[in-house]
Amino acid sequence: MGAYDESYRRSLDDPHGFWLDAAEAISWTRPPTRAIDATDGPIYRWYPDGVLNTSYNALDRHVEAGHGDRTALIYDSPVTGTGATFTYAELRDEVARFAGALASLGVGKGDRVIVYMPMVPEAVVAMLACARLGAIHSVVFGGFAPRELAARIDDATPKVIVAASCGIEPTRVVEYKPIIDEALRISQHQPEHTVVLQRPQAEATLGEHDLDWTDLTAKAEPADPVPVDATDPLYILYTSGTTGKPKGVVRDNGGHAVALAWTMRNVYDIGPGDVWWTASDVGWVVGHSYIVYAPLLVGATTVLYEGKPVGTPDAGAFWRVISEHGVKALFTAPTAIRAIKKVDPEAAELAKYPMESFRTLFLAGERLDPETYHWAHEHLGVPVVDHWWQTETGWPIAANPRGLEPLPTKPGSATVPMPGWNVQILDAYGKELLPQQEGAIAIKLPLPPGALPTLWGDDQRYIDSYLKEYDGYYLTGDGGFIDEDGYIFVMGRTDDVINVAGHRLSTGSIEAVVAANAAVAECAVIGVHDPLKGQLPRALVVLKAGASVSEETLRDELVAAVRREIGPVAAFRDVSIVDALPKTRSGKILRRTMRGIADGRDEPVPSTIEDPGVLDALRPVLRPVLGSQEG
């Protein structure tokens, strides 16, 4: 067996031994003697007798090992025209000082702190300072609407809010303090203080319970790391776009540290001194895991980028950052690469930047269509690695383990399950399906360390939301299949499966055909109601820059391609060329919202949307479909 097969098989056959060995990469106040506690299954706990501090592992231990002068964080902010670097010693000192500031406000082990900040170094400092005290941080994406913020305040009941006065986008400044004030006006829980980092682009007016970050920190004494149980929560992250009571994903300290350290070395091939860039936001799980914690746990250098790295006129922003900072590997969403491909289809901007350091492009968050895969591989000349995971899992379920054993890539596949993830494809009755048969993707319990152990304050909701559908399994909510080589193909959310005259079809498979057209930059296929067939697929297509093709010609080409690749059963004939697709700030296309509009529902604008104007422009495109079907 190869290194991957050996590791994967051992992780399933001997999870205790495998994960205790992995735990040796972490510094423990009290090393664990047991890997997993199944006493309260299906609520499992990892390293039940271990004690550690995550902030110490991310910072202090590297300084104590003599690496304090190594660069820990590179801040690159084109929206402000500034940048900065922090060594491990400098970042450790900043974190210890701000931890002392929080402690002076009474924040201690187990208390919650909401962090509502843009992509600035102080956001990382605040997260690590909470971890240093054993407090539980809950990062809320900066700019979230007041009602969304209020819902999270009421659920987490934080002692303190840490915020910035504003966030900066390419075309505007977003003032945060009015949003916070309105959220506090409508929330039942009232934090004791709000600590505000004043930014010169829009300083906030401070109220009675507000404190200035700089003034508070200047008076604080540095705080030492507080040992916590491995099973104690490190953070709560609310799933984006939730309505009603938000769903707070809990991440523990011990399993999280072990799993992330394992992935940096074995999945991403990143170690001490390597420069790593995750082009995301600390408000999302990707930012938690792979901007902040994972790279620092292994002593790497992480890039913190403030701004949108793609789009007109700066299609070369990605390549500049990689070249300027010597980035070894980039992790971003396929949407970002599609956006570059749209405005710069021949990758002319790439030629301006030497990229000798660059080794791998990692993509996740949306399905990677084969056309985008081939474009990136052709122009970058490095492996393009699709991988798949979720907010709930915290790290990749399926990936190509570049540091453990690089495997051949397959377009459209997230490669193979990582150690600890016993992935199965199930039918509606919970029966395991054969290779190539498409069904619901589920994971046999227990989930590996680093995955959510439960939801904040609601074990039963965790069970009902994820574990109830199939006994003994975690239901991912995604559909797909596993091929004869064990490669996982994620075709999309199970609610993206449409029923055309009794035939179940994945919109992801139709999207793959549409995206392969030479004129298409990106696309979304949704199922819309049809009185005869139940549902029909409808494609919304964004053209590449410079593409010259009529809607009629493109429709004819795409209909023929879908008939050829999938068959007449798809009944595919509706194609609309649009200027843009509505997306969340993390780059996910709002397919569900578009389906609702097409089906005649009065869909509210999601709080996570990047540009509401894009959705408004699509409403008249989608509405006539409904009218013609009813007629």
Buried (B, 14 or more C-beta within 10 A) or exposed (E): EEEBEEBBEBBBEEBEEBBBBBBEBBBBBEBBEBBBBEEEEBBBBBBBBBBBBBBBBBBBBBBEEEBBEBBBBBBBBBBBEEBEBBBBBBBBBBBBBBBBBBBBBEBEEEBBBBBBBBBBBBBBBBBBBBBBBBBBBBBBBBBBBBEBBBBBBBBBBBBBBBBBBBBBBEEEEBBBBEBBBBBBEEBEBEBEBBBBBBBEBBBBEBEEEBBBBEEBBEEBEBBEBBBBBBBBBBBBBBBBBBEEEBBBBBBBBBBBBBBBBBBBBBBBBBBEEBBBBBBBBBBBBBBBBBBBBBBBBBBBBBBBBBBBBBBEEBBBBBBBBBBBBBBBBBBBBBBBBBBBBBBBBEBEBBEEBEBEBBBBBBBBBBBBBBBBBEBBBEBBEBBBBBBBBBBBBBBBBBBBBBBBBBBEBBBBBBBBBBBBBBBBBBEEEBEEBEEEEBBBBBBBBBBBBBBBBBBBEBEEBBBEBBBEBBEEBBBBBBBBBBEEEBBBBBBBBBEBBBEBEEBEBBBBBBBBBBBBBEBBBBBBBBBBBBEEBBBBBBBBBBBBEEBEBEEEEBBEBBBEBBBEBBEEEBBBBBBBBBEBBBBBBBBBBBBBBBBBBBBBEEBEEBBBBBEEEBBEBBEEBBEEBBEEBEE
